[in-house]
């Protein structure tokens, strides 16, 4: 019986790894067919997406739409049209907990069976998007934001990013 269970788990993992998946975090289902990553956006949510904290910006084969929190100048940046664009004023990285573990592999790819992009989490799909965590007035409701936090402000209808000191809003 134990072997049948283990075989069933192995088969499920193989099928999952070869499928083009949609992922829901904090809930059971993904909203809509055009979503690759969806968060639990219930009323009163105060949890956002934390961007990778990097020492300088990544180099090499970069992909438009790459987001990082650069601790060398405490700014949130996005790679767009072959250049890094600032999304915040100078913040503070004093709250960042440094991960000293060795990095192995290219990370997790969601939405495609593989990707040439190099990132911790790669969302790649020709016809699906990510729905950011939705928070009403994050500057008031998120009591302890982490540097590099990103969400969609449902009150101002804008992208909100926290750079360690202040929230910046982008429409």
N, C-alpha and C positions, 0 to 999 in steps of 0.2 A: 504494500500500500504506500509506503514511504517513497519507494522508487517511482511509482506512478505519479505521485504528487511532484517530485523533483523534476521528472520529465515534462510534466504539464507546465511548470514554472519556466523551465528552459525554453520550451516551444513558445510560450507567451512572450518571453524576452526577445527571442529571435524575430518573431513577427513584429513586435513593437519597434525594434531597432531598424527594420527594413521598411517600415511604413512612414508615410509623410504625415506627421502628427499635428494635431491641434492640442494645446495644453491649457488647462484651467488651473489656476492657483487659488486655493482658499474656497473653492466651490466645485460642484460636480460636473457642470457642463460649460462649454464655450458658447458665448453668445454669437450666433451668426456663422455663416460659412466663410466669411472673408476675414476671419480672425485666426492668427497663429498662436498668440499668447494672450490670455485674458485673466484679469485679476478679480478678486471678490470685491466688487464695487457696490457694496451695500451702503445705505444711508448711515452716516456717522463714521465711515472708514477714516482712519488716521495713519494708515501704513502706506508708504510709497516704495518706489523702486530705488535701490542704492546702486549708483554707478561704480564701476571699478576705479579704485584709487591707483594712479600710476605716477611714477617718478619721471616726469617729462611725458611727451606724447609718443605713442607707438610709431615706429617707422617700418618701412618695407612695403609689402603689398597691402595697402590700405583700401578700405571700402567706404564709399560715401554712406553717411548715417551712423558712423561709429561715434559713440559717446564715451567720455572719460572725465574723471575728476583729477586734474593734474595737481599733485601736492607740491610741486616745485614753485608754483605761483598761486596756488589755491584758487584755481578757476575751473569751471565746468566748460568743456569744449566739445564741439561736434566736428567731424571731418566731413566737409562738403565741398564739392567742385574742386577736388585736389588741393584743399587747404584746410587748416584748422581754424574754426570760427569760435570766438568766445561767446558763452551763454551766460556769463555772470561777471560781477565785479570781483575784486579780490576778497576772498573769504578767509577761512581759517581751517587748517587741517589738524588742529590740536586734538580733536575728538576721534581721529581715525586710529583704529587698531591695526597695527602692521601684521601682515601675514608673512611669516618667514619660511613657510614650507616651500619645497621645491615644486615648481610648476611642471606638470607632465601632460602631454597631449595638447590638442588644439582646443579643447573645451566641448561644449554641448551644442549640437546643431538641432534646431527645431524648425519644422516647416519644409525641409528638404532632406533628401537622403544623404547628402554631403555638401560641403562648401569649401571654396578656396579661401574664404575670409578667415583670419586668425583672431579669435577672441574667446573669452571665457564662456560667453553665451552668444551664439550666433542665431539670429532669426532671419531665415532666408526663404522667400517665397515670391513667385511672380504675381500672385493675386491675393495675398493675405497680409494683414497688418497686425501690429501689436496694439492692444488697448491698454493704456497706462492706468495705474491705480487712480481712482477718482476721489478727490478730497475737497470738501467745501472749505474755502478760506484756510489753506494749510498754515499760513503764517499765524493764525489764531488757534487752530485746532490740533496741530502736531506739537506736542509739548516738548519733546526732545529730538528735533530733527538731526539727522546724521549728515555730515558733509558729503555731497554728491547725491543727495536724495532728489528724486524726480517724480512728479505726479501731474495729473490734470486737475486744475482748480475749477470745480463745477460752478462756483459763484461768479468768477470773472471770465470763465470760459477761455482759459489760457493755460499754456504749459508753464508749470512752476518748477524751478530748480533751486535747491538750497546749497550755497557754496561754503557753508561753515559759519557764516556771519549773517547773511541776509538772504531772503527769498527774492529771486528775479522772475519776472513774468514775461512770457512771449506769446503774442497772438499771431 
